[in-house]
Amino acid sequence: MMIKERILLTGKKIVVVGLGVTGTYAARFLARCGAEVVATDLKPASQIEGRDELEEAGVKLVAGGYGEELFRGADLVVVSPGVRTDTALFSLIRTHTEVVSDVELVARFADVPIIAVTGTNGKTTTTSLVKEILTRRGMRLFTGGNIGVPALKFFEEDYELCLFELSSFQLENISTLRPTVSVLLNITEDHMDRYSSFSDYVDAKFRIFMNQKEEDHLVVNFDDPVIREELERRNIRKEGLLPFSLKEEFSEGVFIKGGNIICRYLGRESVYPTEGIKLEGIHNLENIMAAIGVAAVLGVDEETIKAGIYAFRGLPHRMEFVRELEGVRYINDSKSTNTGSLKRALEGFAGDGRRVVLIAGGKDKGMDFSVLKGVVNSRVKALVLIGEAKEKFKEAGFNVKCLGAEDLEEAVLMAREEAAAGDTVLLSPGCASFDMFRDFEHRGNCFKEIVRGL
């Protein structure tokens, strides 16, 4: 543990809100640094995992809810990503106490460059690709944030570089985070059950750039209309901007040409043939281009970048091949939790005609499913719907056969009946999983188990 954070935190009264993995680790870390820590959650104490460890660390636990009086006299409030801070309570708290995320704490104490990756979809794949490349370069790299590793674990070892995957929730509560390299992959409608408008969600994503200086870099998707428009509207500087695109060629940037990914940076051109890339889908080409852009900015040589992108086999639940049965391929894309990711998954079947039997649905996040009409009507031969959003999906007016299933097992059996040799059964829900499953991983694992049992 570094001396600086202990000096700055000793004796401070800090309230940690939200006791999932991130909040629990933050509370214990802050207590180890000498802070007087109160940890609170809406859940009763019996439902808080690790409560014994918190109390052993000297953390005071307040479970079952919290009011403004708990925060009076606090020097700092640290919130977990799942905690909504756009409420009257937090507006009141902010009048007397600063509210931050654990990522912001790392930004204040870390003395190494930070790479930050955000976007509606593709964050984890892109972050993992960057990690693959930089690790092959021999860099002592910490990877954390939304990828499932608490940001404050950065301080457990001596690293020379910090790589964060950041959600919009984490970006809401930063103030000094200044990435050396920021990546913005795409912005489509998501979390509309949390944000009052799409523009609020866009604002959260664009906070990733807010503290960057002229010498810092922005790697951005120039094919995304929202990003392109917002860059112009916000007058985001051109210095340090490295665009990537499937459609445009740049004098400096990353693009596709003649079956190759081309990267031009600082007068140098490197070439990466797409043949041999193991990831499926055009959206993954964008993820790879973003990772190449980051690596180029950091001075990684072409051969190391090639070794990284060609070795990378992808992550579970993201266009994951499960098996082929009776000439039908079964693909698990359970990580698809919004309309943007579902759209990109289907676009990856371009040229195949209506050869996809799609299993979709789940917990609605306030999204507009009608934006999927074009891609569903052109790629999908049958749509099997599950979960709370089943009826809302049907009301979107797709011009395909729609079936409703009571559970995932029935959905897989229905999809098998609809599919013929040469077709693909695709689980790409476009919705959250919490109506029927613990999380998207549980949903994907159930799908794989059912398919392997056919």
Order of alpha helices (4+ residues) and beta strands (2+ residues): alpha-beta-alpha-beta-alpha-beta-beta-alpha-beta-alpha-beta-alpha-beta-beta-alpha-beta-alpha-beta-alpha-beta-beta-beta-beta-alpha-alpha-beta-beta-alpha-beta-alpha-beta-alpha-beta-alpha-beta-alpha
